[in-house]
Amino acid sequence: MTLPGKRPSHPLDPDVILRRFMDRISDLVRSARRASIGLALLIGLLSLWSAFYTVPSDSVAVIQRFGKYVKYVSPGLHLKLPFGMDQATIVPVKRQLKQEFGFSTPGATDPNQSPSFDDETKETQMVTGDLNAALVEWVVQYRIADPVKFLFEVRKPAETLRYVSESVMREVVGDRTVDEVITIGRQEIESEALNKMQALSTKYEMGISIDQVQLKNINPPKPVQESFNEVNQAQQEKEKLINEARREYNKVVPLAEGEKDQRIREADGYRLKRVNEAEGDVARFNALFAEYSKAPEVTRRRIYVETLQEVLPRLGAKIIVDDETQNLLPLLNLNPNKGDRP
């Protein structure tokens, strides 16, 4: 049923077609507006996400703007230009890094810390100054001192450091005998290798500061390792015997020295005693001689009396006779079983 005064609409009526077309355009415009708003919000969120970044406490961030170095920033939260216009490279300048030669630590995350499987044995094979072979393992501990030089002055600085370390170690080991390398020369090798590695790193402007070079295991090649161990064991036995002899020497010699000093002190004491006694006797004799010179007869009698007082108590039976007595036999006890002997 149609309303009065209006014609029924036909699907092919131009007005209907135009109206539907305008409605479709309005829907498309509204959809485009919503999509543009969503896209703008998405772009805003992505720009905020890519503009903010955090630098760890042991690192700095080197900023490149369109590939050109701009600056480096300290640890913390920072803002940069989004969408790759600014690129921040984190460099751990306060962390101590290390490289291992001849062995590898399980679980290491740094690809430059351990050698590859093919190079692990090749790095350790060295020739000493006396034309002997040795397998040398060592560790290099270093820090990134200049992040700008580390990133831009040398291509692959960590890999370059491995080549520098291997070259220096071969040079230092080649200047010494195998006994020095394995036994007494380890500390000297470490010190010299450290100085030469640091000098080359500075010359190449690698931005690296080497903290320590430490030798690990040093062994002869496997075909001669058993013989070398026997020689080394003999040397250790020799050192053991030498140490035992020195210990016995240090035990006996100081004791003999002490006894010698004691005998010398006793002799000095006895000498002083005899000298003092002799000097006292001389002084007493001189004093007695002076008194004797004043009254010879009195002094002679006094000396005689004093001598008798000292001698007579030591005698047994005493017989005092007169000068005129001619025969002493009646006065003597001739029976050995009775009485005391005169």
SERO-4910 file (N, C-alpha, C, O; in steps of 0.05 Angstrom, whole numbers):
BEGIN
 pado doro    nc1    nc2    nc3   cac1   cac2   cac3    cc1    cc2    cc3    oc1    oc2    oc3
  Met    A     17    -24      0      0      0      0     17     24      0     37     26     14
  Thr    A     10     44    -16     25     68    -19     10     91     -8    -15     92     -8
  Leu    A     26    111      2     13    135     13      2    152    -10     13    151    -33
  Pro    A    -19    167     -4    -30    183    -26    -11    206    -32      0    218    -14
  Gly    A     -8    213    -57      8    235    -66     37    227    -72     51    244    -82
  Lys    A     47    203    -66     75    194    -71     74    170    -88     57    152    -88
  Arg    A     96    170   -104     99    146   -122    115    125   -107    132    130    -91
  Pro    A    108    100   -113    124     79   -101    152     79   -112    157     83   -136
  Ser    A    172     75    -92    201     75   -101    208     49   -114    199     28   -106
  His    A    223     52   -134    232     29   -150    262     25   -145    276     45   -142
  Pro    A    272      1   -143    301     -3   -138    318     10   -158    341     18   -151
  Leu    A    309     14   -182    326     27   -202    321     57   -203    329     71   -222
  Asp    A    307     68   -184    301     96   -184    327    111   -178    341    104   -160
  Pro    A    334    132   -193    359    147   -190    361    159   -162    383    161   -151
  Asp    A    339    168   -151    341    180   -124    349    160   -103    365    165    -85
  Val    A    338    136   -106    345    115    -87    374    107    -90    389    104    -70
  Ile    A    383    105   -114    411     98   -119    429    119   -108    450    113    -95
  Leu    A    423    145   -112    440    167   -102    440    167    -72    461    172    -60
  Arg    A    417    162    -60    415    163    -31    432    141    -19    447    145      1
  Arg    A    430    117    -31    447     95    -21    477    100    -24    493     93     -7
  Phe    A    484    113    -46    512    119    -51    523    139    -31    545    136    -21
  Met    A    506    159    -25    514    179     -5    517    167     23    535    173     38
  Asp    A    498    149     29    500    135     55    526    119     57    539    118     78
  Arg    A    533    105     35    557     89     35    582    107     38    601     99     52
  Ile    A    582    130     25    605    148     27    607    158     56    629    160     67
  Ser    A    584    164     69    584    174     97    596    152    115    611    158    133
  Asp    A    587    127    110    598    105    126    628    102    122    643     98    141
  Leu    A    637    105     97    666    103     92    681    125    105    703    121    116
  Val    A    670    149    105    684    172    118    686    168    148    707    172    159
  Arg    A    664    158    160    665    153    189    685    131    195    699    133    215
  Ser    A    686    110    179    705     89    184    734     99    180    751     91    196
  Ala    A    738    116    160    765    127    156    773    144    179    796    144    187
  Arg    A    754    160    190    761    177    213    768    160    237    788    165    250
  Arg    A    753    139    241    759    121    264    786    107    260    802    105    278
  Ala    A    791     99    235    817     85    229    840    105    232    861     97    243
  Ser    A    837    130    223    858    149    225    864    156    255    887    159    262
  Ile    A    843    158    271    847    163    299    862    139    312    880    144    328
  Gly    A    853    115    306    867     92    316    896     90    307    914     83    323
  Leu    A    900     97    281    928     96    271    945    117    285    968    113    291
  Ala    A    933    141    289    948    162    303    955    154    331    977    158    340
  Leu    A    935    141    345    941    132    372    963    110    372    980    110    389
  Leu    A    961     92    352    982     71    350   1009     83    345   1029     75    357
  Ile    A   1010    103    326   1035    115    320   1046    130    345   1070    130    350
  Gly    A   1028    143    359   1037    157    384   1048    138    404   1069    143    417
  Leu    A   1034    115    408   1044     95    427   1071     84    418   1089     80    435
  Leu    A   1073     78    392   1099     67    383   1121     88    386   1144     80    393
  Ser    A   1115    113    381   1136    133    384   1145    136    413   1169    139    419
  Leu    A   1125    136    431   1133    136    459   1148    112    467   1168    113    482
  Trp    A   1140     88    457   1154     64    463   1183     64    453   1201     55    467
  Ser    A   1188     75    430   1215     75    418   1231    100    427   1255    101    422
  Ala    A   1218    119    440   1232    143    448   1245    140    475   1266    152    481
  Phe    A   1233    125    493   1244    121    520   1261     96    521   1255     75    508
  Tyr    A   1283     97    535   1301     74    539   1315     77    566   1318     99    576
  Thr    A   1325     54    576   1338     54    602   1366     43    599   1371     23    585
  Val    A   1385     56    612   1413     48    612   1420     35    639   1415     48    659
  Pro    A   1430     10    640   1437     -2    665   1459     13    681   1472     30    669
  Ser    A   1461      7    706   1480     22    723   1509     17    717   1526     34    723
  Asp    A   1515     -6    704   1543    -12    697   1550     -5    668   1570    -15    658
  Ser    A   1533     10    655   1537     15    626   1532     45    620   1522     60    636
  Val    A   1538     51    595   1531     77    583   1518     71    556   1521     49    545
  Ala    A   1503     91    545   1490     87    519   1503    107    499   1504    131    504
  Val    A   1512     96    477   1524    113    456   1501    119    436   1489    101    425
  Ile    A   1496    145    431   1474    154    415   1484    160    387   1503    176    383
  Gln    A   1471    149    367   1476    155    338   1450    165    326   1429    153    329
  Arg    A   1452    188    312   1429    200    299   1433    197    269   1451    209    257
  Phe    A   1416    182    257   1418    175    228   1446    163    222   1457    168    201
  Gly    A   1456    147    241   1481    133    238   1506    149    246   1527    137    248
  Lys    A   1503    175    253   1526    191    261   1527    193    291   1506    197    304
  Tyr    A   1551    190    302   1554    192    332   1547    220    341   1555    240    329
  Val    A   1531    221    363   1523    247    375   1535    250    402   1549    270    408
  Lys    A   1530    231    420   1539    232    448   1536    205    461   1526    186    449
  Tyr    A   1545    203    486   1538    180    502   1528    190    529   1537    210    539
  Val    A   1508    175    539   1494    184    563   1499    164    586   1507    141    581
  Ser    A   1495    174    610   1500    159    634   1477    140    641   1456    142    627
  Pro    A   1479    123    661   1457    105    668   1432    120    676   1433    142    687
  Gly    A   1409    107    671   1383    118    679   1363    117    656   1368    104    636
  Leu    A   1341    131    660   1319    133    640   1324    157    622   1328    179    632
  His    A   1323    153    595   1329    175    576   1309    174    554   1293    156    550
  Leu    A   1309    197    538   1291    201    516   1307    206    491   1327    220    491
  Lys    A   1299    193    468   1312    197    443   1291    200    421   1267    195    425
  Leu    A   1301    208    397   1283    210    375   1273    182    366   1288    163    365
  Pro    A   1246    180    361   1235    153    356   1240    144    327   1252    158    311
  Phe    A   1229    120    322   1228    108    295   1256    105    283   1259    108    259
  Gly    A   1276     99    300   1303     93    289   1319    117    281   1342    114    272
  Met    A   1308    141    285   1324    165    279   1348    167    298   1370    173    290
  Asp    A   1344    161    324   1365    158    343   1368    129    351   1348    115    356
  Gln    A   1393    119    351   1398     91    358   1417     91    383   1438    104    382
  Ala    A   1409     78    404   1424     76    429   1437     49    431   1423     28    431
  Thr    A   1463     48    434   1478     23    437   1489     22    465   1504     39    474
  Ile    A   1481      1    480   1489     -2    508   1517    -14    509   1522    -35    497
  Val    A   1535     -1    523   1563    -10    526   1569    -13    556   1567      6    570
  Pro    A   1576    -38    565   1581    -42    594   1609    -33    602   1628    -49    602
  Val    A   1613     -8    608   1639      3    614   1649     -3    642   1673     -3    646
  Lys    A   1631    -10    660   1639    -16    688   1641    -45    693   1648    -53    715
  Arg    A   1634    -62    674   1635    -90    678   1661   -102    669   1672    -94    648
  Gln    A   1672   -120    685   1698   -133    677   1692   -156    658   1678   -175    666
  Leu    A   1702   -155    635   1699   -176    615   1724   -193    614   1745   -185    624
  Lys    A   1721   -216    602   1744   -234    600   1743   -250    575   1722   -255    563
  Gln    A   1767   -259    567   1770   -277    544   1787   -301    553   1807   -298    566
  Glu    A   1778   -325    546   1791   -349    554   1805   -362    529   1793   -362    507
  Phe    A   1829   -372    533   1844   -383    511   1852   -411    518   1865   -416    539
  Gly    A   1844   -430    502   1850   -458    506   1829   -473    522   1831   -498    524
  Phe    A   1810   -460    533   1788   -474    547   1764   -455    547   1766   -432    539
  Ser    A   1741   -465    556   1717   -449    556   1701   -455    581   1699   -478    590
  Thr    A   1689   -435    592   1672   -438    616   1643   -444    607   1632   -430    590
  Pro    A   1631   -466    617   1604   -472    609   1584   -450    617   1586   -439    639
  Gly    A   1566   -445    599   1545   -425    604   1553   -396    599   1539   -378    606
  Ala    A   1575   -392    585   1584   -364    579   1565   -353    558   1559   -365    538
  Thr    A   1556   -328    563   1538   -314    544   1553   -297    524   1542   -291    503
  Asp    A   1577   -289    530   1592   -272    511   1604   -290    490   1620   -308    496
  Pro    A   1598   -286    464   1609   -303    443   1639   -300    440   1653   -318    430
  Asn    A   1650   -277    448   1679   -272    446   1694   -281    470   1719   -278    471
  Gln    A   1681   -292    491   1695   -300    515   1711   -326    510   1733   -329    520
  Ser    A   1699   -345    497   1711   -371    493   1718   -375    464   1705   -364    446
  Pro    A   1739   -391    459   1746   -397    431   1726   -415    418   1711   -429    431
  Ser    A   1727   -415    391   1710   -434    377   1722   -462    380   1745   -465    388
  Phe    A   1706   -482    373   1715   -510    377   1740   -516    361   1757   -531    369
  Asp    A   1742   -505    337   1765   -511    319   1790   -497    329   1812   -508    325
  Asp    A   1787   -473    341   1811   -458    349   1820   -463    377   1840   -453    386
  Glu    A   1805   -479    392   1811   -483    421   1838   -496    425   1853   -487    442
  Thr    A   1845   -516    409   1871   -529    412   1893   -514    398   1916   -515    406
  Lys    A   1887   -500    376   1907   -486    361   1918   -462    377   1942   -456    374
  Glu    A   1901   -450    393   1911   -427    408   1932   -434    429   1949   -418    436
  Thr    A   1930   -458    439   1948   -466    461   1975   -477    452   1994   -478    468
  Gln    A   1977   -484    427   2002   -497    417   2023   -475    412   2019   -458    394
  Met    A   2045   -476    428   2066   -455    425   2093   -468    426   2096   -491    436
  Val    A   2113   -454    416   2141   -463    416   2156   -444    434   2155   -420    431
  Thr    A   2171   -456    453   2187   -440    472   2214   -433    459   2220   -441    437
  Gly    A   2229   -417    475   2254   -408    464   2275   -429    460   2293   -426    444
  Asp    A   2273   -452    475   2292   -474    471   2281   -495    452   2289   -518    453
  Leu    A   2261   -487    435   2250   -504    414   2235   -528    425   2235   -549    413
  Asn    A   2223   -524    448   2205   -545    459   2176   -535    455   2170   -511    453
  Ala    A   2158   -554    455   2129   -548    451   2115   -548    478   2122   -563    496
  Ala    A   2096   -530    480   2080   -528    505   2052   -520    498   2046   -506    479
  Leu    A   2033   -530    515   2005   -523    512   1998   -503    534   1997   -509    558
  Val    A   1993   -478    526   1990   -456    545   1961   -447    545   1949   -441    524
  Glu    A   1948   -446    568   1921   -435    572   1923   -410    589   1937   -410    609
  Trp    A   1908   -389    581   1909   -365    597   1882   -350    594   1865   -356    578
  Val    A   1879   -329    611   1855   -313    613   1863   -284    612   1882   -276    625
  Val    A   1848   -268    596   1852   -239    595   1827   -226    606   1805   -230    596
  Gln    A   1831   -209    627   1809   -194    638   1812   -165    631   1833   -153    634
  Tyr    A   1791   -153    620   1793   -125    610   1767   -110    615   1746   -122    622
  Arg    A   1768    -84    611   1745    -66    612   1744    -48    588   1765    -44    575
  Ile    A   1721    -38    582   1717    -19    560   1722      9    572   1705     19    586
  Ala    A   1745     20    565   1752     46    577   1740     69    561   1732     89    573
  Asp    A   1739     67    534   1728     88    517   1707     76    499   1714     63    479
  Pro    A   1681     80    505   1660     66    488   1659     76    460   1652     61    442
  Val    A   1667    101    455   1666    112    427   1687     98    410   1681     89    388
  Lys    A   1712     96    420   1733     82    406   1726     53    403   1732     41    382
  Phe    A   1715     41    424   1708     13    423   1688      6    400   1690    -15    388
  Leu    A   1669     25    395   1649     20    375   1657     28    347   1649     16    327
  Phe    A   1673     50    344   1676     62    318   1705     62    307   1709     64    283
  Glu    A   1725     58    325   1752     60    315   1762     34    303   1778     34    283
  Val    A   1754     11    314   1763    -15    305   1739    -32    299   1720    -33    315
  Arg    A   1740    -46    277   1719    -65    270   1723    -90    287   1745   -102    286
  Lys    A   1702    -99    300   1702   -123    318   1725   -122    338   1744   -137    336
  Pro    A   1724   -103    357   1747   -100    375   1751   -124    393   1774   -130    400
  Ala    A   1730   -138    402   1734   -161    419   1749   -183    404   1766   -196    415
  Glu    A   1742   -187    379   1756   -207    363   1785   -199    358   1803   -215    357
  Thr    A   1789   -173    353   1816   -162    349   1833   -167    374   1856   -173    373
  Leu    A   1820   -163    398   1835   -168    423   1844   -196    425   1865   -202    436
  Arg    A   1828   -215    416   1837   -244    416   1862   -247    399   1880   -261    408
  Tyr    A   1862   -236    376   1886   -238    359   1910   -225    371   1932   -236    370
  Val    A   1906   -202    384   1928   -188    397   1939   -204    420   1963   -207    424
  Ser    A   1921   -215    436   1929   -231    460   1944   -256    451   1965   -263    463
  Glu    A   1935   -270    431   1949   -294    422   1976   -287    411   1996   -301    416
  Ser    A   1978   -265    395   2004   -257    384   2024   -250    406   2047   -259    405
  Val    A   2015   -235    426   2033   -226    447   2042   -251    464   2065   -253    471
  Met    A   2024   -269    470   2030   -292    486   2050   -310    472   2069   -321    485
  Arg    A   2047   -313    446   2067   -329    431   2094   -316    431   2115   -330    433
  Glu    A   2095   -290    430   2120   -276    430   2134   -279    457   2158   -284    459
  Val    A   2119   -275    479   2130   -276    506   2139   -304    512   2161   -308    524
  Val    A   2123   -325    506   2131   -352    511   2155   -360    494   2172   -376    503
  Gly    A   2157   -350    470   2179   -357    452   2206   -346    461   2226   -354    451
  Asp    A   2206   -327    480   2231   -316    491   2241   -331    515   2261   -322    527
  Arg    A   2228   -352    524   2235   -366    548   2236   -396    544   2225   -407    525
  Thr    A   2251   -409    562   2253   -438    560   2227   -451    571   2210   -438    584
  Val    A   2224   -477    565   2200   -491    574   2199   -493    604   2177   -493    615
  Asp    A   2222   -496    617   2222   -497    647   2213   -470    659   2198   -470    678
  Glu    A   2221   -448    647   2212   -422    657   2182   -418    653   2169   -407    670
  Val    A   2173   -427    630   2144   -424    624   2127   -440    643   2106   -431    652
  Ile    A   2136   -464    650   2119   -482    666   2123   -477    696   2104   -481    711
  Thr    A   2147   -468    704   2152   -467    733   2157   -438    742   2138   -425    752
  Ile    A   2181   -428    740   2189   -404    754   2182   -378    740   2183   -357    752
  Gly    A   2176   -379    714   2172   -354    699   2144   -346    694   2139   -328    678
  Arg    A   2125   -358    708   2096   -352    703   2090   -323    709   2077   -309    693
  Gln    A   2098   -313    732   2091   -285    740   2104   -265    721   2091   -245    714
  Glu    A   2128   -270    714   2142   -252    695   2128   -252    668   2125   -231    655
  Ile    A   2119   -275    659   2105   -277    633   2079   -261    634   2073   -247    616
  Glu    A   2064   -264    656   2039   -250    659   2043   -220    659   2028   -206    645
  Ser    A   2063   -210    673   2068   -181    674   2076   -170    647   2066   -150    638
  Glu    A   2095   -184    633   2104   -175    607   2081   -176    586   2078   -157    570
  Ala    A   2066   -197    586   2044   -199    567   2023   -178    572   2012   -166    553
  Leu    A   2017   -171    597   1998   -150    603   2007   -123    592   1992   -108    580
  Asn    A   2033   -116    596   2043    -91    586   2043    -89    556   2035    -69    544
  Lys    A   2050   -111    542   2050   -110    513   2022   -110    502   2017    -96    482
  Met    A   2003   -124    514   1976   -124    504   1964    -96    507   1950    -86    489
  Gln    A   1969    -83    530   1958    -56    534   1971    -37    515   1957    -18    505
  Ala    A   1996    -40    509   2009    -22    490   1997    -24    462   1992     -4    449
  Leu    A   1992    -49    453   1980    -53    427   1951    -43    426   1942    -32    406
  Ser    A   1936    -47    448   1909    -38    449   1908     -7    447   1890      4    434
  Thr    A   1927      6    461   1928     35    459   1936     45    431   1926     65    421
  Lys    A   1955     30    419   1964     38    392   1942     35    372   1939     52    354
  Tyr    A   1926     14    374   1904     10    355   1879     26    362   1859     25    347
  Glu    A   1879     41    385   1856     56    393   1831     39    396   1810     46    385
  Met    A   1834     17    410   1812     -1    413   1793      7    436   1771     -3    438
  Gly    A   1801     26    453   1785     35    475   1782     14    497   1762     13    511
  Ile    A   1803     -3    501   1802    -25    520   1824    -21    540   1847    -13    533
  Ser    A   1818    -26    565   1838    -26    587   1840    -54    598   1821    -65    608
  Ile    A   1864    -65    596   1868    -93    605   1876    -93    634   1895    -80    642
  Asp    A   1861   -107    650   1865   -108    679   1885   -130    687   1902   -125    704
  Gln    A   1883   -154    675   1899   -176    685   1902   -197    663   1884   -202    647
  Val    A   1926   -209    662   1932   -232    646   1940   -254    665   1960   -251    679
  Gln    A   1926   -276    664   1931   -298    683   1935   -324    668   1918   -333    653
  Leu    A   1958   -337    673   1964   -363    661   1949   -384    677   1948   -384    702
  Lys    A   1937   -403    663   1923   -426    675   1940   -451    674   1961   -453    686
  Asn    A   1931   -470    659   1945   -496    656   1966   -493    634   1961   -484    612
  Ile    A   1991   -502    641   2013   -503    621   2023   -532    621   2034   -541    642
  Asn    A   2020   -546    599   2028   -574    598   2044   -579    573   2041   -564    553
  Pro    A   2060   -600    573   2074   -608    548   2054   -622    530   2032   -629    539
  Pro    A   2061   -626    505   2044   -641    487   2038   -670    497   2055   -681    512
  Lys    A   2016   -681    490   2008   -707    500   2028   -729    495   2031   -746    512
  Pro    A   2041   -731    471   2060   -753    467   2083   -753    487   2094   -775    493
  Val    A   2091   -730    498   2114   -729    517   2105   -722    545   2122   -716    562
  Gln    A   2080   -721    549   2070   -711    575   2078   -730    598   2084   -721    620
  Glu    A   2077   -757    593   2084   -775    614   2114   -773    622   2120   -772    646
  Ser    A   2131   -770    602   2160   -767    609   2165   -740    623   2180   -739    642
  Phe    A   2151   -720    614   2155   -694    626   2145   -695    655   2157   -682    673
  Asn    A   2123   -709    661   2114   -711    688   2134   -725    706   2137   -718    729
  Glu    A   2148   -745    695   2168   -759    710   2191   -740    717   2201   -740    739
  Val    A   2199   -725    697   2221   -705    702   2212   -685    723   2227   -678    741
  Asn    A   2188   -675    720   2177   -656    739   2176   -667    767   2181   -653    786
  Gln    A   2168   -693    769   2166   -706    795   2194   -708    807   2197   -705    831
  Ala    A   2214   -714    790   2241   -716    800   2251   -689    810   2265   -687    831
  Gln    A   2245   -668    796   2252   -641    805   2239   -634    831   2251   -622    848
  Gln    A   2213   -641    833   2199   -636    858   2212   -652    882   2214   -642    904
  Glu    A   2220   -676    876   2233   -693    897   2259   -680    905   2266   -679    928
  Lys    A   2274   -670    885   2299   -656    891   2294   -632    908   2308   -627    928
  Glu    A   2274   -616    901   2268   -592    917   2259   -600    945   2266   -587    965
  Lys    A   2245   -623    947   2237   -632    974   2261   -639    991   2262   -632   1014
  Leu    A   2280   -654    979   2304   -662    994   2320   -637   1002   2331   -635   1024
  Ile    A   2322   -618    983   2337   -593    990   2323   -578   1013   2337   -568   1031
  Asn    A   2297   -577   1012   2283   -563   1034   2286   -578   1060   2289   -565   1081
  Glu    A   2286   -604   1059   2290   -619   1084   2318   -615   1095   2322   -611   1119
  Ala    A   2338   -614   1077   2366   -609   1086   2368   -581   1097   2382   -576   1117
  Arg    A   2355   -562   1084   2356   -534   1095   2342   -533   1122   2351   -518   1140
  Arg    A   2320   -547   1125   2306   -547   1151   2324   -559   1172   2325   -549   1195
  Glu    A   2338   -582   1166   2356   -594   1185   2380   -575   1191   2389   -573   1214
  Tyr    A   2389   -562   1170   2411   -543   1174   2402   -520   1192   2417   -512   1211
  Asn    A   2378   -509   1187   2368   -488   1204   2363   -497   1232   2362   -480   1251
  Lys    A   2359   -523   1236   2354   -533   1263   2380   -537   1278   2381   -531   1302
  Val    A   2400   -548   1265   2425   -555   1278   2444   -531   1281   2455   -527   1303
  Val    A   2447   -516   1260   2467   -495   1261   2460   -474   1282   2478   -466   1297
  Pro    A   2436   -464   1284   2430   -445   1305   2436   -456   1333   2445   -442   1351
  Leu    A   2430   -482   1337   2435   -495   1363   2465   -495   1368   2474   -488   1391
  Ala    A   2481   -502   1348   2510   -501   1351   2520   -473   1356   2538   -468   1372
  Glu    A   2508   -454   1342   2516   -426   1346   2510   -417   1375   2525   -403   1387
  Gly    A   2487   -426   1385   2480   -419   1413   2499   -432   1432   2507   -419   1452
  Glu    A   2506   -457   1428   2525   -470   1446   2552   -457   1444   2566   -453   1465
  Lys    A   2560   -449   1420   2586   -435   1417   2585   -409   1433   2604   -402   1447
  Asp    A   2564   -394   1430   2562   -368   1444   2562   -373   1474   2574   -357   1489
  Gln    A   2548   -394   1483   2548   -400   1512   2576   -407   1522   2584   -397   1543
  Arg    A   2591   -424   1507   2618   -431   1515   2636   -406   1515   2652   -402   1533
  Ile    A   2633   -389   1496   2649   -364   1495   2643   -346   1519   2661   -335   1532
  Arg    A   2617   -344   1526   2610   -328   1549   2620   -340   1575   2630   -326   1593
  Glu    A   2619   -367   1577   2630   -380   1601   2660   -376   1602   2671   -371   1624
  Ala    A   2674   -378   1580   2703   -374   1580   2709   -345   1587   2728   -340   1602
  Asp    A   2694   -326   1577   2698   -298   1584   2694   -294   1614   2709   -279   1627
  Gly    A   2672   -306   1624   2667   -304   1653   2690   -316   1670   2699   -304   1690
  Tyr    A   2699   -340   1661   2721   -352   1676   2747   -335   1674   2761   -332   1693
  Arg    A   2752   -324   1650   2775   -306   1647   2773   -282   1665   2793   -275   1679
  Leu    A   2750   -269   1666   2747   -246   1683   2750   -254   1712   2762   -239   1728
  Lys    A   2739   -278   1719   2742   -287   1747   2771   -291   1754   2780   -281   1775
  Arg    A   2786   -304   1737   2815   -310   1743   2831   -284   1743   2849   -280   1760
  Val    A   2825   -266   1725   2839   -241   1724   2834   -225   1749   2852   -213   1761
  Asn    A   2809   -223   1757   2801   -208   1781   2814   -221   1806   2823   -206   1824
  Glu    A   2814   -248   1807   2827   -261   1830   2857   -255   1831   2868   -249   1852
  Ala    A   2869   -257   1807   2898   -251   1806   2904   -222   1814   2923   -217   1828
  Glu    A   2888   -204   1803   2892   -176   1811   2887   -172   1841   2902   -157   1853
  Gly    A   2867   -186   1852   2863   -184   1881   2887   -196   1897   2896   -184   1917
  Asp    A   2898   -219   1887   2921   -231   1901   2945   -212   1899   2960   -208   1919
  Val    A   2949   -200   1876   2971   -181   1873   2968   -157   1892   2986   -148   1905
  Ala    A   2943   -147   1892   2938   -124   1910   2943   -132   1939   2955   -117   1955
  Arg    A   2933   -156   1947   2937   -165   1975   2967   -169   1980   2977   -162   2002
  Phe    A   2981   -181   1961   3010   -185   1965   3025   -159   1967   3043   -156   1984
  Asn    A   3017   -140   1950   3030   -113   1951   3025   -100   1978   3043    -88   1990
  Ala    A   3000   -102   1987   2994    -90   2013   3009   -104   2036   3020    -91   2054
  Leu    A   3011   -131   2034   3026   -146   2054   3056   -140   2053   3069   -138   2073
  Phe    A   3066   -137   2029   3094   -130   2026   3100   -102   2037   3121    -97   2048
  Ala    A   3081    -84   2033   3085    -57   2044   3087    -58   2075   3103    -45   2087
  Glu    A   3069    -74   2087   3069    -77   2116   3094    -92   2126   3106    -85   2146
  Tyr    A   3102   -111   2110   3127   -126   2116   3151   -108   2115   3169   -111   2132
  Ser    A   3151    -90   2097   3174    -72   2095   3175    -54   2119   3197    -46   2127
  Lys    A   3153    -47   2131   3153    -30   2155   3163    -45   2180   3178    -34   2195
  Ala    A   3154    -71   2183   3163    -87   2207   3167   -115   2198   3148   -131   2201
  Pro    A   3190   -123   2187   3194   -149   2176   3190   -172   2196   3177   -192   2189
  Glu    A   3200   -169   2221   3199   -191   2240   3170   -196   2250   3161   -219   2252
  Val    A   3156   -174   2254   3128   -177   2263   3111   -189   2241   3094   -207   2245
  Thr    A   3116   -180   2217   3100   -191   2194   3106   -220   2189   3088   -235   2182
  Arg    A   3132   -227   2192   3140   -255   2187   3126   -273   2208   3116   -294   2201
  Arg    A   3126   -264   2233   3113   -280   2253   3083   -283   2249   3072   -304   2252
  Arg    A   3071   -261   2241   3042   -262   2236   3035   -280   2213   3015   -295   2214
  Ile    A   3052   -279   2192   3047   -297   2170   3051   -326   2178   3036   -344   2170
  Tyr    A   3071   -331   2195   3076   -358   2204   3053   -368   2221   3044   -391   2217
  Val    A   3042   -351   2238   3020   -359   2255   2995   -364   2238   2981   -384   2243
  Glu    A   2990   -347   2220   2966   -350   2203   2968   -375   2186   2948   -389   2181
  Thr    A   2992   -382   2177   2996   -406   2161   2991   -431   2178   2978   -450   2169
  Leu    A   3001   -431   2203   2997   -453   2220   2967   -456   2227   2957   -479   2230
  Gln    A   2953   -434   2231   2925   -435   2236   2909   -448   2213   2888   -460   2217
  Glu    A   2920   -445   2190   2906   -456   2166   2914   -485   2162   2897   -501   2152
  Val    A   2939   -493   2170   2949   -519   2163   2942   -539   2185   2934   -562   2180
  Leu    A   2946   -532   2211   2944   -551   2233   2917   -564   2235   2916   -587   2242
  Pro    A   2894   -550   2230   2868   -564   2232   2865   -586   2212   2848   -603   2216
  Arg    A   2881   -587   2192   2879   -609   2172   2894   -634   2181   2890   -655   2169
  Leu    A   2911   -632   2201   2927   -655   2210   2911   -672   2229   2891   -663   2241
  Gly    A   2920   -697   2233   2907   -714   2252   2919   -710   2280   2916   -689   2292
  Ala    A   2933   -732   2290   2947   -729   2316   2971   -711   2314   2984   -710   2294
  Lys    A   2976   -696   2335   2997   -676   2335   3016   -682   2359   3007   -688   2381
  Ile    A   3042   -681   2354   3063   -686   2375   3081   -661   2375   3093   -654   2355
  Ile    A   3082   -649   2398   3099   -626   2401   3122   -634   2419   3117   -643   2442
  Val    A   3146   -631   2411   3170   -640   2426   3188   -616   2431   3186   -595   2418
  Asp    A   3205   -621   2449   3225   -600   2456   3249   -603   2437   3253   -625   2426
  Asp    A   3264   -583   2435   3287   -584   2418   3308   -604   2428   3324   -614   2413
  Glu    A   3308   -609   2454   3328   -626   2466   3321   -655   2466   3337   -672   2475
  Thr    A   3297   -662   2457   3288   -690   2457   3304   -705   2436   3307   -696   2414
  Gln    A   3314   -730   2445   3331   -746   2428   3316   -768   2414   3323   -776   2392
  Asn    A   3296   -780   2427   3283   -803   2417   3253   -799   2418   3241   -792   2438
  Leu    A   3239   -804   2394   3210   -800   2392   3194   -825   2393   3170   -824   2394
  Leu    A   3207   -849   2393   3193   -873   2391   3174   -878   2415   3151   -887   2410
  Pro    A   3182   -872   2439   3162   -877   2461   3137   -860   2458   3116   -867   2469
  Leu    A   3138   -839   2443   3115   -822   2440   3097   -830   2417   3074   -821   2415
  Leu    A   3106   -848   2400   3090   -855   2376   3074   -881   2381   3083   -897   2397
  Asn    A   3051   -884   2369   3034   -907   2371   3042   -926   2348   3035   -921   2325
  Leu    A   3058   -946   2354   3068   -964   2333   3049   -986   2327   3054  -1001   2308
  Asn    A   3027   -990   2343   3008  -1011   2338   2987  -1000   2318   2972   -982   2325
  Pro    A   2985  -1012   2293   2966  -1001   2273   2937  -1006   2280   2920   -994   2268
  Asn    A   2932  -1025   2299   2905  -1031   2306   2894  -1014   2328   2870  -1015   2333
  Lys    A   2910   -998   2341   2902   -982   2364   2909   -954   2360   2932   -947   2352
  Gly    A   2891   -938   2366   2896   -909   2365   2898   -898   2337   2896   -913   2317
  Asp    A   2902   -874   2336   2906   -860   2310   2935   -859   2303   2952   -857   2321
  Arg    A   2940   -860   2278   2967   -857   2269   2976   -828   2272   2959   -810   2270
  Pro    A   3002   -823   2277   3011   -796   2280   3010   -781   2253   3017   -757   2252
***
